[in-house]
Amino acid sequence: MSERNFWIGYKTIVRKEVTRILRIWGQTIVPPAITMTLYFIIFGELIGRRIGQMDGFTYMQYIVPGLVIMSVITNSYGNMVSSFFGDKFGMHIEELLISPLPNWIILAGYVTGALTRGLLVGAVVMAVSLFFTRIEVQNPLIMVSVLILTAIVFALAGMVNAIFAQKFDDIAIIPTFVLAPLTYLGGVFYTISLLPEFWQNVSVFNPILYMVNGFRLGMLGVSDVSLTMTYGVIITAGALLFMWCLVLLHRGTGLRS
Amino acid sequence: MVIDFRGRLLHIVRMHALEVSDLRKTYKNGVEALKGVSLTVAEGDFFALLGPNGAGKSTLIGIISSLVNTTSGDARVFGTSVRTERSKAMSYIGLVPQELNFNQFEKPLDIVVNQAGYYGIPRNVALERGEKYLKQLNLWDKADKVSRTLSGGMKRRLMIARAMMNEPRLLILDEPTAGVDIEIRRSMWEFVRGINEGGTTVILTTHYLEEAENLCRNIAIIDHGEIVQNTDMKSLLATLDIETFVLDLREPIRDCPQLEGMDIVKIDDTTLEASLPKKKSLNNLFAELDGQGVHVLSMRNKANRLEELFLGLVEKGALQSESTP
């Protein structure tokens, strides 16, 4: 198969994924918008007014970057895990497995689909935030690059989950017991400088902390961690997950008996 | 085709569409599905792969189409190893699996066009091909309906259309007519026969042995993970030396007639079952029955010939495996 054929194969997977996301927009785009609106009202407006300033910003302004990236993480992961596992469960994945497409193209196609949903939802949440506050973006390049890289990392993590999953319960365990706690404890709603020293030291092992703060640095110009560490953590995690996915696809783990 | 350095045509070599050599597969649960299967399928052949449920047919097809990893051995499609050159080997194959495996929430046209895309076929070409094959399989009027709403026969035909999108050199049909009524089954036979006449090699697995006997030129029977018969259809059928007929009688009889060299069984008062060697003329049968005052009104073959052979081979295999400690 030539590179042109690979490109056609890649575009086909992306088209299929994006069509699916848009076809079921009531499940993919609307729920995160509603959830985040509630977060803005309850935490930003009602509770946030009593909290006051954080790192020099109103609490509403402070949580906007956290909630945007939380939506991106949840949705890029969720899209990959539900779409790929759904294809596996329904056996449609065989359409791709018997095709001449190499594994890295299949992976790239699904990751692009998950990235698209993550960014779409991120954009919607950002738009919703405009009803509550105004933010002057400090560094759009950092903001967008952290957002895209984070979505890719969680799409890859979702692929690992989907490959190992054998039943629908298996795709709910990681988001519930790992992803949600790490996200909530990753500085979405607070700066870690508020934590006791022990918990501050524990927090630095949470990779989501770097993503939240990297995005917040791009948007507001403040962060609990250095930008170098942010990119270092995201790129390392992405590279490791990418390699893991390729190894699993090559072995046919959970896909080829 | 081999041409020497002076450009002279030396000889034309018919390549094997499929070469399977000493293929073994043991699943993680210890089940040994294939125990050293070897077979070849010539280019352009219409080949039947038969076997009872659990014999290893689907595992073999799974390995050829790269859905199942081998334990040892190799399968080569038009000389290309599925193991070491998977991508190239897969570009030659079209697969119609046993189970429905398309997304039933998608539309037939999207399903076939996407499949073409996975083979690197540009979208405009894929749309033309999609229309062509959906029309040939009488599905064009359903092209934009959600596939979940299609009937069972339509879903089967959709999988054939999908498998044709890369215009494969080797088409593998794993029980394509299962659960399909006879009219649709015959139209599917015609379609696949036409594809084969166009030069595509076809491998068919089916439980309808009449289907295999009508369509296929060569045959392999697999049982307990081993090939128990691999020959051409004519030779195989020629080995059948006893044929059984069901005779409908004009008047009821009380006692079963006894004829020398033939096995006659009374089914009911107006039906007999007669088994006789192939060399024995049917005229003898009728004459001897007539002599005993038994008049035959009509006659038919008791079972499909291939079915008799198939059962014989499989039962023999079962007996051998029972006697093996």
Interface residues (C-beta under 8 A of the other chain):
Chain A: M1 S2 R4 N5 F6 I8 G9 K11 T12 I13 R15 K16 T19 D87 G90 M91 H92 E94 E95 L96 L97 I98 S99 P100 L101 P102 G252 R256 S257
Chain B: Y27 G62 S65 S66 L67 V68 N69 R86 S87 K88 M90 S91 I93 L95 P97 E99 N101 F102 N103 Q104 D110 N114 Q115 G117 Y118 Y119 G120 I121 P122 R123 R162
